[in-house]
Amino acid sequence: MGLKGRDLLSIRDLSKEDIEEILKAAHRMLPYAEGKKVNHLLDGKILTLAFFEPSTRTRLSFETAMARLGGTSVTIADASVTSVKKGETLHDTVRVISQYGDAIVLRHPNEGAARLAARASAKPVINAGDGTGEHPTQTLIDLAAMQEAFGKIAGLRVTLLGDLKYGRTVHSLARALALFGARLVVSSPPSLRLPVEVREDLDRTGVEIREIPKVEDAIQETDVLYVTRIQRERFGDDAEYAEVAGSYRVDLPLLARAPERLVVLHPLPRIGEIGPAVDDSPHAAYFRQAFLGVPVRMALLALTLAGRAS
Amino acid sequence: MTAVRELKLTPIQNGTVIDHIGNGLALEVLRILGIERIQQSSTVSIAIHVPSQKIGWKDIIKVENMELSARKLNAIALVAPTATISIIREQRVREKRPVALPDRIDGVLHCPNPGCITNQREPVESEFEVVRRKPIVLRCAYCGRLVDDFLAQLA
């Protein structure tokens, strides 16, 4: 089943073959994403971005991806200037805007918002983050970064570090890594462990998963160190946040013990969990990862809207 | 014992009888059915703590002049998996079957996740998929939250 016309709400909507197709297409998009070649695959197509939560990378890379393919995007970047402010439901907002463009990219603070939008929309809906739920396109980018660094994903030893409870990128990524046969190590403050919902899915795949209290304990056997920010905005009270803030940090002394091949990824933004000195280390791959947002989203948009990537 | 029971709950002419409900669970079953959805002209009789040869003690609900929808009746399996449903027409049992847990449960439970889109001001009914049957575990079709404590989540 091709990707044309399909929603992308959860990483679970994609088979391994779907993901492989997107990653291959993303690789072919590189010269276009870098502006070295020009592409008109989506000439005349319009992408509607509805962002009800702040974003830099996701929104701009979707807009850039659309423009690099010759298409146009229209964007709600601040929900307070829309009729939502007048009390319009998400359902009605989506029903209306789905008639304007050819697909919708939605970011929303409530879990399940993308699925609701998909039911209200006649056009494909792409989930660009729903509360603490999922962020499937970020996962595609994370996988593309691993593929680029190692040429494969199967068998990689991936350590997920940080806020595994509220970090939606991790929820999508862990499921995809299990699908590809990576080996997982998880390390988080005790109050921010993987939710039972994600754990349940992982256990069903039979993936090898090891939980460690300190990232130092696994650094020597890690290929990919995937770091996440503690999601301050998801905490009920500041005291709970203060308890875990700054409880882990990736810096040069830690990386001195890492194997040469180790790459550090982070969906960004970071707020201190990776020291700035790491940026110049050969391990740092998170800025390259952020760039890959463009070719990966180009691939996804091309396959969803045109059914092909070349 | 039979004589006493007949005095308390006489046979009905037409309607639905839900029998073999686990002891003391009749009110939860009524919450699932949604008493506000039962028409006012339908008399509802409830017997709680009735001796039963099959399950020791049980509850019974009789709803007169209404044949309840299979969708709602099957959701009863969440709290009363031993229940049986009888459809009565002209005092005769026309259909009798145990409740069967469906693959989806719609509009019966609230999602326990306060951040779930179904708990916001949106025109949407809750929806759960049955992901495990013994013990029963449901997953919210919107936010993915798992639920195993149904009594606390009855809408």
Interface residues (C-beta under 8 A of the other chain):
Chain A: S10 T89 L90 H91 H108 P109 N110 E111 G112 A113 R115 L116 R119 D130 G131 T132 G133 E134 V196 E197 E200
Chain B: C111 N113 G115 C116 I117 T118 Q120 R121 E122 P123 V124 R139 C140 A141 Y142 C143 G144 R145 L146
